[in-house]
């Protein structure tokens, strides 16, 4: 079997740093008990790992209070907590057409069943939204702007800081989905005027699946939409109001927190800007190679400024799924095909009519050899298709 070339880091990074595997195994074996539910030594050790990771993530995002760092299961879980907890009947929300279903579906649900009005800002031909288009849609009842920092389809990094400034001036809450950006580029809550930040651990933060969460800025309150155990003040009949318990429910994913802790420390040791610089070089190599191939169409890749290492394309005359199958079966190259849980992106690009696109996601362990192999493989697939078409 050929060596697997993994180019699906937009879905999840793989492999993880060795330190992550070691940390999870060691921690789970040594102190895999329930934190905060008793006072014996192992319980205290488990709890200290949770609190250490809260502090680590708070500093990573330039927050100010670790107690407002909330652990959940992934970005989708976190975004649901935020969106359903921030909006109510009669409110108005604004998002973009570049969003993932983790934002689109909760907003659609509230629009259809909860009396919330929702506007969608389109992106331009380069893949970027205009901050002023958000401002033009502000109303007296606008309570929330929800936007992803980086697109999981076309890799564009949106001007969150400019949007945040406009929102802060109007007292509108800004919720940012950092699923694709956190760990690749700097996310600074203070500089970007972010009120609520959603993150996931299993992508570029280099942690495992099943761990993610929110950071909620002081002064922003999210209503309870769930209730359950917290391990403290159990006699209180209602769910606790204070953070972090306000938005945490039941036993946390402790092995996931330990793995995320190790993943962030690996990132800090390796240098996030160094990793991003290397990935950007590989992205440019990939873009330049693919656009030289007859029959290949790229989307929003003309200028790679403010991009992460994600690129989407199609081979003329082929369904994206068929291209992906050939890359997998014939070349041992992984990719992601289809609508990528972001249907409005594909509707605006027109790729919804051809069932989406092929997506390559570059990760920290990819090499120039991986990229060259991918270019060669796509070139061979495109030439075969063009030859078939001419017969």
FENBEL-V812399 format. One record per pair of residues at least 12 apart in sequence whose C-alpha atoms are under 8 Angstrom apart, sorted by the first residue. I is the first residue (numbers start at 1). J is the second residue. If there is no record, write none. Layout:
i: {I I}
j: {J J}
This chain:
i: {2 2 3 4 4 4 5 5 5 5 6 6 6 6 7 7 7 7 7 7 7 7 8 8 8 8 8 8 8 8 9 9 9 9 9 9 10 10 10 10 10 10 10 11 11 11 12 12 12 13 13 13 13 13 14 15 16 16 16 16 17 17 17 19 19 19 20 20 20 20 20 20 21 23 23 23 24 24 24 24 25 27 27 28 28 31 31 31 32 32 32 33 34 34 35 35 36 36 37 37 46 49 49 50 50 50 51 53 53 53 53 54 54 54 54 56 56 57 58 60 61 61 61 61 62 62 62 62 63 63 63 63 63 67 67 68 68 68 68 68 68 68 69 69 69 69 69 70 70 70 70 70 70 70 70 71 71 71 71 71 71 72 72 72 72 72 72 73 73 73 73 73 73 73 74 74 74 74 74 74 74 74 75 75 75 75 75 75 75 75 75 76 76 77 77 78 78 78 78 78 79 79 79 79 79 80 80 80 81 81 81 82 82 82 83 83 83 84 84 84 84 85 85 85 85 86 86 86 86 86 87 87 87 88 88 88 89 89 89 90 90 90 90 91 91 91 91 91 91 92 92 92 92 92 92 92 92 92 93 93 93 93 93 93 93 93 93 94 94 94 94 94 94 94 94 94 94 95 95 95 95 95 95 95 96 96 96 96 96 96 96 96 97 97 97 97 97 97 97 98 98 98 98 98 98 98 99 99 99 99 99 99 100 100 100 100 100 100 101 101 101 103 103 119 121 121 122 125 126 126 126 126 127 127 127 128 128 128 128 129 129 130 131 131 131 131 132 134 135 135 142 143 143 144 144 144 144 145 145 145 145 145 146 146 146 146 147 147 147 147 148 148 148 148 149 149 149 149 149 150 150 150 150 150 150 151 152 152 152 152 153 153 153 153 153 153 153 154 154 154 154 154 154 155 155 155 155 155 156 156 156 157 157 157 157 158 160 160 161 161 161 161 162 164 164 164 165 165 168 173 173 173 174 174 174 174 175 175 175 175 175 176 176 176 176 177 177 177 178 178 178 178 179 179 179 179 180 180 181 181 182 182 182 183 183 183 183 183 183 183 184 184 184 184 184 184 184 185 185 185 194 195 195 195 196 196 196 196 196 197 197 197 198 198 198 198 199 199 199 200 200 201 202 204 205 205 205 205 206 206 206 206 207 207 207 207 207 207 207 208 208 208 209 210 210 211 211 211 211 224 224 224 226 226 227 227 228 228 229 229 229 230 230 230 230 230 231 275 276 276 278 279 279 279 279 279 279 280 280 280 282 282 282 282 282 283 283 283 283 284 285 286 286 286 286 287 287 289 290 290 290 293 293 294 294 295 295 295 295 296 296 296 296 296 297 297 297 297 298 298 298 298 299 299 299 299 309 309 309 310 310 310 310 311 311 311 312 312 312 312 313 313 313 314 314 315 315 316 316 317 318 319 319 319 320 320 320 320 320 320 320 321 321 321 323 323 324 324 324 326 327 327 331 333 335 335 335 335 336 336 336 337 337 337 337 338 338 338 338 339 339 339 339 340}
j: {331 332 332 332 333 334 332 333 334 370 333 334 335 366 333 334 335 360 361 362 363 366 334 335 336 359 360 361 362 363 203 204 360 361 362 363 152 180 203 310 360 361 362 203 336 361 202 203 204 202 203 204 206 363 363 365 206 207 208 263 206 263 266 262 263 266 206 207 259 260 262 263 259 258 259 262 255 256 258 259 255 255 258 254 255 43 45 46 46 254 255 46 46 251 47 251 231 232 231 232 254 257 258 254 257 258 66 257 258 260 261 66 67 69 70 261 264 69 215 187 186 187 188 189 187 188 189 190 188 189 190 215 217 243 244 214 215 216 217 218 243 244 213 214 215 216 244 213 214 215 216 243 244 247 248 211 212 213 214 248 252 211 212 213 214 248 252 200 209 210 211 212 213 253 199 200 201 209 210 211 212 213 102 177 178 179 198 199 200 212 213 102 103 212 213 198 199 212 213 214 102 103 177 198 214 102 103 106 222 225 247 175 196 222 103 106 107 106 110 223 225 222 223 224 225 143 144 221 222 223 116 143 144 114 115 116 114 115 116 115 116 117 141 115 116 117 141 142 143 116 117 118 119 139 141 142 143 144 116 117 118 119 142 143 144 145 146 118 119 120 121 134 137 142 144 145 146 118 119 120 121 145 146 147 119 120 121 122 123 129 146 147 120 121 122 123 344 345 348 122 123 148 151 342 344 345 147 148 151 342 344 345 148 152 340 341 342 343 341 342 343 146 147 137 133 134 348 300 300 301 302 303 154 156 300 156 157 158 159 158 159 159 159 162 163 166 163 163 166 167 172 172 173 172 173 174 175 167 172 173 174 175 174 175 176 177 174 175 176 177 176 177 178 179 176 177 178 180 181 178 179 180 181 307 308 180 180 310 340 342 310 311 312 340 342 345 359 299 300 301 310 311 312 307 308 309 310 311 306 307 308 181 306 307 308 306 176 192 191 192 193 194 192 192 193 194 192 193 193 195 196 220 193 194 195 196 194 195 196 197 198 194 196 197 198 197 198 199 197 198 199 200 198 199 200 203 203 204 204 308 199 204 205 203 204 205 206 264 267 272 204 205 272 273 275 276 308 272 273 276 217 216 217 220 214 215 216 217 220 214 215 216 212 213 214 215 212 213 214 212 213 260 260 363 260 263 264 267 260 263 264 267 256 259 260 261 262 263 264 256 259 260 256 253 256 253 256 257 260 239 246 247 247 249 239 249 249 250 249 250 251 245 248 249 250 251 250 364 308 364 364 308 309 362 363 364 366 307 308 309 309 362 367 368 371 309 310 311 362 304 371 371 372 374 375 301 311 375 375 378 379 379 382 382 383 315 316 382 386 313 314 315 316 382 313 314 315 316 311 312 313 314 311 312 313 349 361 362 363 359 360 361 362 359 360 361 357 358 359 360 357 358 359 357 358 381 382 382 385 385 385 354 355 357 337 338 354 355 356 357 358 337 338 358 358 381 336 337 358 381 377 378 377 374 358 359 360 361 358 359 360 356 357 358 359 355 356 357 358 352 355 356 357 356}
